[in-house]
């Protein structure tokens, strides 16, 4: 097999080729035939004095004042409006062709009154924006399922994502009062987690075998199943916020990269995370969701959204600095959009990964190491 790269390759390129070669059981050679497309990584990361002054003053006021200040600046207004426009278009494309009935009502001629669309919902800024914009893209008579998953050995399931999910639900009801929001509390006991992982989830996650893949794959599988006691979600399509952290700089490592290497260092890590996204996440997540007969939809990964956001300078979308509070500077452009949409409390929630917010992950385990729970099955 011959591979012709069309863009600059990051440092993990050779590792990925080796993995692909092992998986396909064939030799792969690289030939540079096509002219390389200019990489986003080559963006000039020298911030001008005006933009730097704006960001530096954000730490001097409370977050409400800081949001209002940014929203009043023309350049930030333009970027927010463009992002909102592109996300709405992306969502419309992904929900416009859904059949008019859910799976329960295929042979019901009297009309379907059940939810046909669901959102993987933790109450965080990524999924709350999707839910708020989805409300504007679909008819108001159709309910929307907000699916919130929790794992807890103590059995009360009052995990961080459940708390923020309910708080986010309250704001959505204020912002979108005419919509029927179905909040599904998916509670997964340890025994069922172990049983389902062994029976099928490990096979769906394969060939990935890390502890992180174990946690995320299992969490998404149970969320996509959508079973709350005797009630199961009727949605055909599940919207998820995948890609938002990679695009807008939402991870802890982005804050560390900025502290080490300023804007250039941050941009390098953002570019690397983007190049790794499909390799690490997309196949796994599509398999575990499809196992329940639902279709995974990722509005943040729309080509127009991606091109717009990746074309911005790092400081035009994030400010992961120690001079501003966590839960404000990261994914700053996205948080400003949430604030503009009326999700003012959600806009200030700290980033919490699904595996930690749902409490499926053990913080004493290292995410990159091989999961014995998956390998034992394989």
C-alpha positions in Angstrom: 0.0 0.0 0.0 1.2 3.5 -0.9 0.3 6.6 1.2 0.5 10.1 -0.3 0.3 12.7 2.5 -1.5 15.9 1.4 -0.6 17.9 4.5 2.3 18.2 6.9 2.4 15.2 9.2 2.8 15.5 12.9 5.2 13.5 15.1 2.7 10.7 15.5 2.4 10.0 11.8 4.9 7.1 11.8 3.3 5.5 14.8 -0.1 5.6 13.2 1.2 4.1 10.0 2.7 1.2 12.0 -0.6 0.6 13.7 -2.4 0.7 10.4 0.1 -1.7 8.9 -0.4 -4.2 11.7 -4.2 -3.9 11.6 -4.3 -4.4 7.8 -1.5 -6.9 7.8 0.3 -5.3 4.9 3.3 -3.1 4.2 2.8 0.6 3.8 5.2 3.0 2.1 5.1 6.8 1.9 5.6 8.7 -1.3 5.4 12.5 -1.5 3.6 12.9 -4.9 1.0 15.5 -4.0 2.0 19.1 -3.2 1.6 19.7 0.6 -1.3 21.9 1.7 -0.3 24.7 4.0 -0.8 23.5 7.6 -2.9 25.4 10.1 0.1 24.9 12.3 1.9 27.6 10.3 -0.4 30.4 11.6 1.5 33.4 12.8 1.3 33.2 16.6 2.5 36.7 17.3 -0.4 38.4 19.1 -0.9 42.2 18.5 -1.0 44.7 21.3 -4.7 45.4 21.0 -5.8 41.8 21.3 -3.3 41.2 24.2 -4.6 44.2 26.1 -8.2 43.0 25.8 -7.3 39.5 27.2 -5.0 40.8 29.9 -7.8 43.0 31.4 -10.3 40.1 31.6 -8.8 39.0 34.9 -9.4 42.4 36.5 -13.3 42.1 36.5 -15.8 39.4 37.4 -16.8 36.9 34.7 -20.2 38.6 33.9 -18.4 41.8 33.2 -15.7 40.0 31.2 -18.3 38.3 29.0 -20.2 41.5 28.5 -17.0 43.2 27.5 -16.0 40.6 24.9 -19.5 40.4 23.5 -19.5 44.2 23.0 -16.3 44.1 20.9 -17.0 44.0 17.1 -14.5 41.3 16.2 -15.8 39.0 18.9 -19.4 39.8 17.9 -18.6 38.9 14.3 -16.9 35.6 15.3 -19.7 34.6 17.7 -22.3 35.4 15.0 -20.5 33.4 12.4 -20.0 30.5 14.7 -23.6 30.4 15.7 -24.7 30.6 12.0 -22.4 27.7 11.0 -23.4 25.5 14.0 -27.1 26.0 13.3 -26.5 25.1 9.7 -24.5 22.0 10.8 -27.2 20.9 13.1 -29.9 21.4 10.5 -28.0 19.2 8.0 -27.7 16.5 10.6 -31.3 16.3 11.7 -33.3 17.4 8.6 -33.7 14.0 7.0 -34.7 12.0 10.1 -37.9 10.0 9.6 -41.1 11.6 11.0 -41.6 8.7 13.4 -39.5 7.0 16.0 -38.8 3.2 16.0 -41.9 2.6 18.2 -44.3 4.3 15.8 -43.2 2.9 12.4 -46.6 1.4 11.9 -48.6 4.0 13.8 -50.6 6.1 11.3 -51.9 8.5 14.0 -48.6 10.3 14.2 -45.5 10.1 16.5 -45.3 12.2 19.7 -42.0 10.8 20.9 -38.5 12.2 20.8 -36.6 11.5 17.6 -33.4 13.4 18.5 -31.3 13.1 21.6 -28.3 15.0 23.0 -25.5 13.4 25.1 -25.9 15.9 27.9 -23.7 16.7 30.9 -24.8 20.3 31.2 -21.5 21.5 29.9 -21.0 24.4 27.4 -20.5 22.2 24.3 -23.7 20.1 24.6 -25.8 22.9 26.0 -25.1 25.1 23.0 -26.0 22.1 20.7 -29.3 21.7 22.6 -30.2 25.4 22.5 -29.5 25.6 18.8 -31.3 22.3 18.1 -34.4 23.9 19.6 -34.2 26.6 16.9 -33.7 24.0 14.1 -36.6 21.6 14.8 -40.4 21.9 15.2 -41.5 22.8 18.7 -43.9 19.9 18.9 -41.2 17.3 19.1 -39.6 16.5 22.4 -35.8 16.3 22.7 -34.1 13.7 24.9 -31.2 14.9 27.1 -29.3 11.8 28.0 -27.2 12.0 31.2 -25.1 9.0 32.3 -23.7 8.2 35.8 -21.7 5.4 37.3 -21.4 5.3 41.1 -20.4 2.5 43.5 -22.3 4.2 46.3 -25.6 3.9 44.3 -26.8 7.5 44.8 -25.5 8.5 41.3 -25.2 12.2 42.4 -22.1 12.5 40.2 -20.7 15.9 38.9 -22.3 15.5 35.5 -25.7 14.8 37.0 -25.5 18.0 39.1 -24.4 20.2 36.2 -26.9 18.4 33.9 -29.8 19.3 36.0 -28.6 22.9 36.4 -28.1 23.1 32.6 -31.6 21.7 32.1 -33.1 24.5 34.2 -31.4 27.1 32.1 -32.5 25.4 28.9 -36.1 25.5 30.1 -35.7 29.3 30.7 -34.1 29.9 27.3 -36.3 27.5 25.4 -39.6 27.5 27.4 -41.8 26.0 24.6 -39.7 22.9 24.2 -40.4 19.6 26.0 -37.1 18.4 27.4 -36.9 14.8 28.5 -34.0 14.5 31.0 -33.0 10.8 31.1 -30.9 9.8 34.2 -29.0 6.8 33.1 -27.7 5.1 36.2 -25.3 2.2 35.7 -24.4 -0.2 38.6 -20.9 -1.7 38.6 -22.2 -5.2 38.1 -24.0 -4.3 34.9 -20.9 -2.3 33.6 -18.7 -5.3 34.1 -21.2 -7.7 32.5 -21.9 -5.5 29.4 -18.2 -4.7 28.9 -17.4 -8.4 28.8 -20.3 -9.4 26.6 -20.0 -6.8 23.9 -18.5 -3.4 24.6 -14.9 -4.6 24.6 -15.4 -6.0 21.1 -16.8 -2.7 19.9 -13.9 -0.7 21.3 -11.3 -3.1 19.7 -8.6 -2.6 18.4 -8.2 0.2 21.0 -7.2 -1.1 24.4 -6.3 1.9 26.7 -7.9 2.7 30.0 -9.2 5.9 28.4 -10.9 4.0 25.6 -12.4 1.6 28.1 -13.9 4.5 30.1 -15.2 6.6 27.2 -16.4 3.6 25.2 -18.4 2.2 28.0 -19.8 5.5 29.1 -21.0 6.3 25.6 -22.4 2.8 25.0 -24.7 3.1 28.1 -25.6 6.7 27.2 -26.5 5.6 23.7 -28.6 2.7 25.0 -30.7 5.4 26.7 -32.3 3.1 29.3 -33.6 4.8 32.5 -35.3 2.1 34.6 -38.4 1.1 32.5 -38.0 3.9 30.0 -35.8 3.8 27.0 -35.1 6.8 24.7 -36.9 6.7 21.4 -34.3 8.9 19.6 -33.0 7.8 16.2 -30.1 10.3 16.2 -27.7 11.2 19.1 -25.9 14.6 18.9 -22.6 14.8 20.8 -20.1 17.6 21.4 -17.1 15.7 20.1 -14.4 17.9 18.7 -15.2 21.1 20.7 -12.3 20.7 23.1 -9.8 20.0 20.3 -11.1 23.0 18.3 -11.5 25.6 21.0 -8.8 24.5 23.5 -10.7 23.0 26.4 -8.3 20.5 27.8 -6.0 20.8 30.8 -3.0 20.1 28.5 -3.9 23.2 26.5 -3.5 25.3 29.7 -0.1 23.6 30.3 1.0 24.2 26.7 0.1 27.9 27.0 2.1 28.2 30.2 5.1 26.5 28.7 5.2 27.9 25.1 2.7 30.8 25.0 0.5 31.1 21.9 2.9 29.2 19.6 3.1 26.2 22.1 -0.7 26.2 22.4 -1.2 26.3 18.7 1.1 23.3 18.2 -0.8 21.2 20.7 -4.2 22.2 19.3 -3.0 21.2 15.8 -1.7 17.9 17.1 -4.9 17.1 19.0 -6.9 17.8 15.9 -4.8 15.5 13.8 -5.2 12.7 16.4 -9.0 13.1 16.8 -10.1 10.7 14.1 -7.5 8.1 15.0 -8.3 8.1 18.7 -12.1 8.7 18.9 -14.3 8.6 15.9 -14.3 4.9 14.9 -14.8 3.8 18.5 -17.6 6.2 19.3 -19.5 5.4 16.0 -19.3 1.7 16.8 -20.6 1.9 20.3 -23.5 4.2 19.4 -24.5 2.2 16.3 -24.8 -0.9 18.4 -28.1 0.4 19.7 -29.5 1.3 16.2 -28.9 5.0 16.7 -26.8 7.3 14.5 -24.0 9.4 15.9 -24.0 13.1 14.9 -21.1 15.4 15.5 -22.0 19.1 14.6 -18.7 20.5 15.7 -16.9 18.4 13.1 -18.8 19.9 10.2 -16.3 20.9 7.5 -17.4 24.6 7.5 -17.3 24.8 11.3 -13.9 23.2 11.4 -12.4 25.4 8.7 -13.8 28.6 10.4 -12.6 27.7 13.9 -9.2 26.4 12.8 -8.7 29.5 10.7 -8.9 31.7 13.8 -5.8 32.7 15.8 -5.5 30.8 19.1 -6.3 34.0 21.1 -9.5 34.5 19.1 -11.1 31.3 20.5 -9.4 30.5 23.8 -7.4 32.1 26.6 -6.2 29.2 29.0 -4.2 31.6 31.2 -3.6 31.5 34.9 -4.7 35.1 35.0 -8.4 34.2 34.5 -10.5 31.5 36.3 -10.8 28.0 35.1 -14.2 27.6 33.5 -13.8 31.0 31.8 -10.7 31.3 29.7 -10.8 27.8 28.1 -13.0 27.7 24.9 -13.6 31.4 25.4 -15.3 32.0 22.1 -17.7 29.1 22.7 -18.4 30.3 26.2 -19.2 33.8 24.9 -21.7 32.2 22.5 -23.3 30.3 25.3 -23.6 33.5 27.3 -25.1 35.3 24.3 -27.7 32.5 24.0 -28.8 33.1 27.6 -26.9 30.1 29.0 -25.1 32.3 31.5 -24.6 29.7 34.2 -23.6 27.0 31.8 -21.0 29.4 30.2 -19.0 29.3 33.5 -19.0 25.6 34.2 -15.5 24.1 34.3 -14.5 21.5 31.8 -15.0 18.0 33.1 -14.2 15.0 30.9 -17.0 12.5 30.4 -15.1 9.7 32.2 -14.6 11.9 35.3 -17.9 13.7 35.3 -19.8 10.4 35.1 -17.5 8.8 37.6 -16.7 5.8 35.5 -13.0 6.4 35.6 -10.6 5.6 38.4 -8.3 8.6 38.9 -5.6 6.4 40.2 -5.3 4.7 36.8 -3.3 6.2 33.9 -5.4 6.8 30.9 -2.8 5.8 28.3 -2.0 2.4 29.8 -3.6 -0.8 28.6 -6.9 -1.7 30.2 -6.8 -5.2 31.7 -10.6 -5.2 31.6 -10.5 -4.9 27.8 -7.5 -7.1 27.2 -8.9 -10.0 29.3 -11.9 -10.1 27.0 -9.9 -9.9 23.8 
